[in-house]
């Protein structure tokens, strides 16, 4: 008996016509679309079964007619063509729940379009242009909205608002233990936040003041020793914030100010990690698979590994002072049950990034704006000299609460350059359906952000919104007279976010910035070096969730 060829055997096994095979493959693709739309599976085995095994089995029906190689190739081509067409038609159709919201057409098809458009770090500017063109609510992805309307802030970010979206799972490569910043369950987040609240309450803040003073003095002395020299002030401020955060969170770690450099590689590691994490926050499904693939996502993995290693050391060493870990590890004994080790370490890594890069960005941007506006610099210097004349100890914070112009300069800087310019993602709680915000229904599965940058620069909220004008805060408080139209909506100022998930360390950050600016301005003066275009600083700013800043070259001059 002759050898039976496969193409002769297959028709007996799959007695279907080409038309039947076409129907089966098409139906399989539509079923897969429905499954991904309904459940969004990420499990590698499930996804492989749906995207490889199922089309392979369905394609075998084509092999009976065209041979194995050609039949399978045709079957896979048909399967993926139908799948892509089905997804595309749904996302652009009136049946999509976000169809009513305007936005760029390619953004409706895939979030990859958004990542491509803002890959150079200009997300804050791109979203602002979209809001200027399309209005207060813009569709920036198949299932994502960007919002500029102040009335949306309480229902999205407030006490009765929405939990975090999946962006933090993406940024952190889907950790087994989410950090507090990425916790999506509101009740669990509230429980996890209790030790953070104790760490940054008024009483605990007093424990950190001497640490701030020590690092401020160290920075100003190090810069003063470089009298007449040109230095990168942004870099030195970064040294300060990381050194302070190491003291505050870990009881000591880096000594960048003393060494005048980042010999540990910490800063470089964090910068590269934040840039890579930016892609994953927009494509969290890509992050899930990157986590399981060796050699991929190495910048994010290295950043987390470095933070994990340091927090592990601190965890086992125990506290010698009331640093952040004193509270996170329940060394104060306020929690009935101490949190497990992996929870404490996860939160420690968060403190490293959240407390360093954000403060560094605002302080550097403050000096940038002062250099661009000499009249503001002069008025701030006059206020510092009033409260801390030569010979007075400007490290003593006793007068800081009375320095209204100093506070106004910081507030105005954070209005123009919020450390997190594009906001934090939110989404309706899973399993509880969508949410109504005014007349707008937000279906479950939709992510959204309040775009801080656009809210802060909206003329409906602030007069002369693109102008650095610290006096606006004095006028609003009745501390300075003003004639003519004046718009100032304090509810639109949200650099620390809003609601129960706002920045827990905001009071510490304000204290840190006030102390540094006051002591710096009393002891030193900075000017732009000859031939330097200082505006290059602003052009180098990149929105990587938190602002990543470039260089700020200045010449240091001692005032004494």
Secondary structure, DSSP 4 states (H G I P E B T S, - for coil): -PPPPHHHHHHHHS---HHHHHHHHHHHHHHHHHHHHHH----HHHHHIIIIIHHHHHHHHHHHHH-HHHHHHHHHHHHHHHHHHHHHHHHHSTTSTTTTS---HHHHH-HHHHHHHTTTS-HHHHHHHHHHHH-SEEEEETTEEEE--TTHHHHHHSTTS-EE-THHHHHTTS-SS--GGG---HHHHHHHHHHHHHHTSHHHHHHHHHHHHHHHHHHHHHHHTTTT-EEEHHHHHHHHHHHHHHHHHHS----HHHHTS-TT-HHHHHHHHHHHHHHHHH-HHHHHHHHTSTTSSHHHHHHHHHHHHHHHHHHHH--SS--HHHHHTTTT--SSSPPPHHHHHHHHHHHHHHTTHHHHHHHHHHHHHHHH-HHHHHHHHHHHHHHS-TTS-TT-GGGGGG-HHHHHHHHHHHHHS-SSTT---EEPPTTS--EEETTEEE-TT-EEEE-HHHHHT-TTTBTTTTS--THHHHHHTTSS---S---B-GGG--TT--GGGS-TTHHHHHHHHHHHHHHHHHHEEEEPPTT--TTHHHHT-EESSSEE----EEEEEE--
